[in-house]
């Protein structure tokens, strides 16, 4: 049986933070990704979509649109699922 966390919060949206966010979303978790820099948060949708597309193109992931829908960009730490 595959187990995963229902909700995951990640602080820091650099390469490592985005990588974890994508992996948790692919595993079925709802993910909140936060970075203190507004310019980083602004570019996250296209960066995350690109990472998921690359994984799907390489045959390493499926259902990436579903995973993308589980990703949220947090502006602060109050999240409402």
Buried (B, 14 or more C-beta within 10 A) or exposed (E): EEEEEEEBBBEBBEEEBBEBBBBBBBBBBBBBBBBEEEEBBEEBEEBBBEBBBEBBEEEEBEEBEEBBEBBBBBEEEEEEE
